[in-house]
Amino acid sequence: MPAPIDLHYWPTPNGWKVSIALEEMDLPYRVHLVDIGAGDQRRPEFLALSPNGRMPAITDPDGPDGAPISIFESGAILQYLARKTGRFCGRTERERIAVDQWLMWQMGGLGPMAGQAHHFLRYAPDMTPPQDIPYAKDRYRSEVARLYGVLDRQLAQDEHVAGPDFTIADMAIFPWARLWQRQDQDIENFPHMNRWLDALEARPATARGVALHLDKRQARADRDQQKHMFGGR
């Protein structure tokens, strides 16, 4: 039995990417909660693992050449785990390219835009003082809708994002896409994405990844939590 991977985690879309991957890849792991509302992401011991002060991060005691390795950035973690197990990353070079490009699409597009939509639609209006900014709300709501249109057209062609097989690209995109309601989207506009979401929600390992410490997740943040989450270093 391999030594467990240490997962530094909080139940957010980026955290779910890695908890889903660990469950889908059947890798043993132990959880270290990083309470982002309490500022745990700025503790020196976490910054030693994740210099950017963002979770998730992992430490694998059985890294390359058998030496421990710590990794931050959810996309890099997904690629590492896929290479480690030889699973969910494509079997041929063409398949790997397809997976990588959709993973990068999530990292550079959907994740940042959906994250800003969450912030300006759900958090900013409740800040002290309130930051209810119509332009920002419309800007990120519209950009998320555009990106979901891209995703929907891709899923009209294939069962999964990067082709017929479930891959780390699906694992990366799904946690953000499943929160479409918080982004003020109409799922009826994206029927192929809706079909895909239902299929992934039904995967037992994916469901376990999303359920990990889900009770810690809060819909709203109080003033102290806002300071820790949005106040910078």
C-alpha positions in Angstrom: 0.0 0.0 0.0 1.6 3.3 -1.1 2.0 6.1 1.5 -0.9 8.5 1.5 -0.6 11.8 -0.3 -1.1 14.9 1.9 -3.9 17.0 0.5 -4.1 20.6 1.7 -7.7 21.5 0.9 -10.9 23.5 1.4 -14.2 22.7 -0.3 -14.0 25.1 -3.3 -14.0 24.4 -7.0 -10.2 24.4 -7.1 -10.1 22.1 -4.1 -12.6 19.8 -5.6 -10.5 19.3 -8.7 -7.9 17.5 -6.7 -10.2 15.6 -4.3 -12.0 14.3 -7.4 -8.8 13.3 -9.0 -7.5 11.4 -5.9 -10.8 9.6 -5.6 -11.1 8.8 -9.3 -7.5 7.5 -9.4 -8.0 5.5 -6.2 -5.0 7.1 -4.5 -4.7 7.0 -0.7 -4.6 10.5 0.8 -5.1 12.4 4.1 -6.7 15.8 4.3 -5.2 18.9 5.9 -7.9 21.6 6.0 -6.9 25.1 4.9 -9.7 27.3 6.2 -9.5 30.2 3.7 -12.0 32.2 5.8 -9.7 32.0 8.8 -6.6 33.0 6.8 -4.9 29.6 6.9 -3.7 30.1 3.4 -1.3 32.8 4.7 0.3 30.7 7.4 4.1 30.3 6.9 3.8 26.5 6.9 1.3 26.6 4.0 3.2 29.2 2.1 6.2 26.9 2.2 4.1 24.5 0.1 2.1 27.0 -2.0 4.1 30.3 -2.4 1.1 31.9 -4.0 -1.0 31.5 -0.9 -3.8 29.6 -2.6 -5.0 26.1 -2.1 -5.0 23.2 -3.0 -1.5 21.9 -2.6 -0.3 18.3 -2.2 2.8 16.6 -0.8 3.5 13.2 -2.3 6.0 11.2 -0.1 6.6 8.9 -3.1 7.5 11.5 -5.7 9.9 11.3 -8.7 12.7 8.9 -8.0 11.0 7.9 -4.8 11.7 11.3 -3.1 8.9 13.5 -1.6 7.6 16.4 -3.7 5.2 19.2 -2.9 3.1 20.7 -5.7 0.8 23.8 -5.8 -1.6 25.0 -8.6 -4.5 22.7 -9.2 -3.8 22.2 -12.9 -0.2 21.2 -12.2 -1.4 18.8 -9.5 -3.8 17.2 -11.9 -1.1 16.7 -14.6 1.2 15.3 -12.0 -1.3 12.8 -10.7 -2.3 11.7 -14.2 1.3 11.1 -15.1 1.9 9.3 -11.8 -0.9 6.9 -12.4 -0.9 6.8 -16.2 -4.7 7.5 -16.1 -7.1 10.2 -17.3 -4.6 12.0 -19.5 -5.0 10.4 -22.9 -3.4 7.3 -24.4 -1.8 8.9 -27.5 0.0 12.2 -28.1 -3.1 13.6 -29.9 -5.3 12.7 -27.0 -2.9 14.2 -24.5 -2.8 17.4 -26.5 -6.7 17.5 -26.5 -6.7 17.0 -22.7 -4.0 19.7 -22.1 -5.7 22.3 -24.2 -9.0 22.0 -22.4 -7.2 21.9 -19.1 -5.5 25.2 -20.0 -8.9 26.6 -21.2 -10.2 26.0 -17.7 -7.2 27.4 -15.9 -6.9 30.5 -18.1 -10.6 31.1 -18.9 -13.4 29.5 -17.1 -11.9 29.3 -13.6 -10.9 33.0 -13.4 -14.1 34.3 -15.1 -16.4 32.1 -13.0 -14.5 33.1 -9.9 -15.0 36.8 -10.7 -18.7 36.1 -11.3 -19.0 34.5 -7.9 -17.2 37.4 -6.3 -19.2 40.2 -7.9 -22.5 38.5 -7.9 -22.5 36.8 -4.5 -19.8 38.2 -2.2 -19.2 41.9 -3.2 -22.8 43.1 -2.6 -22.5 41.8 1.0 -19.2 43.4 1.8 -18.8 46.3 4.2 -19.4 48.7 2.6 -21.4 47.0 -0.1 -19.8 46.7 -3.5 -22.8 46.2 -5.8 -21.2 47.0 -9.2 -23.6 46.5 -12.2 -20.8 46.7 -14.8 -18.7 44.0 -13.1 -21.7 41.8 -12.6 -22.8 42.1 -16.2 -19.2 41.7 -17.5 -18.5 38.4 -15.7 -22.0 37.0 -16.1 -21.7 37.5 -19.9 -18.2 36.1 -20.2 -19.2 33.0 -18.2 -22.1 32.5 -20.6 -19.8 32.8 -23.6 -17.5 30.2 -22.1 -20.3 27.8 -21.4 -21.4 28.3 -25.0 -17.9 27.1 -26.1 -18.1 24.2 -23.7 -21.6 23.3 -24.9 -20.6 23.2 -28.5 -17.6 21.0 -27.7 -19.9 18.6 -25.7 -22.2 18.4 -28.7 -19.4 16.6 -30.5 -18.1 14.2 -27.8 -19.3 12.6 -24.6 -16.6 14.3 -22.6 -14.7 17.5 -22.9 -11.5 16.2 -24.6 -13.1 13.3 -26.5 -15.0 10.1 -25.7 -13.1 9.4 -22.4 -13.3 11.0 -19.0 -10.0 12.9 -18.2 -8.4 15.4 -16.0 -9.9 18.1 -18.3 -13.4 17.0 -17.1 -12.2 17.0 -13.5 -10.9 20.6 -13.9 -14.0 22.0 -15.6 -16.7 20.2 -13.7 -16.3 21.8 -10.3 -16.8 25.3 -11.7 -19.5 24.3 -14.2 -21.6 22.6 -11.5 -22.0 26.0 -9.8 -23.8 27.6 -12.9 -26.6 28.9 -10.7 -24.3 31.0 -8.6 -23.0 32.5 -11.8 -26.5 33.5 -12.9 -26.6 31.2 -15.8 -29.6 29.4 -17.4 -28.7 25.8 -17.9 -31.5 25.4 -20.5 -29.2 27.4 -22.8 -26.5 24.6 -22.6 -28.2 21.2 -23.1 -25.0 19.3 -23.8 -23.3 20.7 -20.8 -26.4 19.8 -18.7 -26.2 16.2 -20.0 -22.5 16.1 -19.1 -23.0 17.6 -15.6 -25.6 14.9 -14.9 -23.3 12.2 -16.0 -20.4 13.4 -13.9 -22.6 14.0 -10.8 -23.5 10.3 -11.1 -19.9 9.1 -11.0 -19.4 7.7 -7.4 -15.7 8.7 -7.1 -16.5 12.2 -8.4 -19.4 12.5 -5.9 -17.0 11.5 -3.1 -14.6 14.1 -4.1 -17.2 16.9 -4.1 -18.6 15.6 -0.7 -15.3 15.9 1.0 -15.8 18.2 4.0 -18.7 19.8 2.2 -20.2 20.8 5.5 -17.4 23.4 5.8 -18.6 25.3 2.8 -20.4 28.6 3.4 -22.6 30.5 0.9 -21.7 33.8 2.4 -18.7 35.3 4.3 -18.8 37.5 7.3 -16.6 40.6 7.6 -13.6 38.8 9.1 -13.8 36.0 6.5 -14.0 38.6 3.7 -10.8 40.2 5.0 -9.0 36.9 4.9 -10.4 35.8 1.5 -10.2 39.1 -0.4 -7.9 41.3 1.5 -4.6 40.2 -0.1 -1.3 39.3 1.7 
